[in-house]
Amino acid sequence: METNTNTFDLSDLTLEEQQLLESIRERKQKLIKEIQELKDEIAEVSNEMETIEVSDESKNNPKNKQMSIGKKKFNMDPKKGIEYLIDHQLLVNDQEEVAKFLYQGEGLNKTAIGDYLGERNDFNIAVLKSFVNLHEFSDMILVQALRQFLWSFRLPGEAQKIDRMMECFAERYCELNPGVFTSTDTCYVLSFAIIMLNTSLHNPSVKDKPTVERFISMNRGINDGGDLPPELLTSLYDSIKKEPFKIPEDDGNDLMHTFFNPDKEGWLCKQGIILPSFKKGSGSLLGFWEESHGSYFQASLRLLP
C-alpha cells in the first residue's frame, strides 16, 4: 500500500510553530464568535425596524415608510434591500432603474452600493455597467474622472470586484474620450497607477515620495508597448500631488482603504515594475500584482492578517 506522505503531523512543527498555530486557531474562534454576535445584532435591529411605530407622515404615505425600510435593508444587506423594494413595487426590476436608484444614492450607504455593484452575477454586472454609464467623463482628464467615479460608491474589499469595476470605468472613459489612449487596457492600468501614486504621495507612512520623473518612468510601455506623452503623465501627477483622492467615509473595511493606508511602502516603486508587461488576458491586475510580488504585496496592502 502506498504511504500518504502529505499527511499533516503536528509533531513535525517546532514549538514556536505549534504555538503560532494555536494562536491562529484561537483567533479564528474569536472571529467566528464576533461574526455571530454581529449577525444577532443585525437581526435585532431589523426586527425593530419592522415593528417601529408609524409616524403621522407615514400613516398618510405608507410608501414612504416602505421606501425607508427598503433603504435600511439595503444598507444592511444590499441584495435583500433591492428585493424588498422590487417586491413592494418601489423599484422596477430592471438594470437601468436599479442603476439610477444606486447612482442617486439618497439615504444609501456607499459601502453597500459598492458591495452590490461588485457581485458576480449577470444582473449585478449589468447594473454595474449601467451605473458606470450614468457618469459623464467627457473632456475630463483621467484623474478628474477617477475622482468623480470613486466618490459615487465605496470600493469593496475583493480584488476581483475592483477589477471588474475598474474595467467598466476604463471602457466608459475611453468611449467618451476617444483618442486619449490607444486602448482601454492602457486606461485600466494607468488608473491603478494613479490610485497607488495617491498612496505614495499622501500617506504619512510612505517616506520615499516618488518624483514626477519616477512616475513617468514607472509607466513606460503601458500604451500598447509605447509610452504615454510625458505632459499627460505630468498633469496627472500634479493633480494628485495638489489634491489627494477623497473617498466616502462609511467604514475602513475595504481594499480601497488600504490604498490610502498601507502598512509598508515602496512596492509600487520597485525597479522592474510589472505594469508594462501586464496583458488583459492574463487575469485580474491586482491578482497579477499579487502573484508577481507575493507576500510583499500582502504586507504592503494588509490584505491578510
Buried (B, 14 or more C-beta within 10 A) or exposed (E): EEEEEEEEEEEEEEEEEEEEEEEEEEEEEEEEEEEEEEEEEEEEEBEEEEEEEEEEEBEEEEEBBBBBBBBBBBBBBBBEBBBBBBEBEBBEEBBBBBBBBBBEBEEBBBBBBBBBBBBEEEEBBBBBBBBBBBBEBEEBBBBEBBBEBBEBBBBBBBBBBBBBBBBBBBBBBBEBBEEBBBEBBBBBBBBBBBBBBBBBBBBEEBEEBBEBEBBBBBBBEBBEEEBBEEEBBBBBBEBBBEEBBEBBEBEEEBBBBBBBBBEEBBBBBEEEBBBBEBEEEEEBBBBBBBEBBEEBBBBBBBBEE
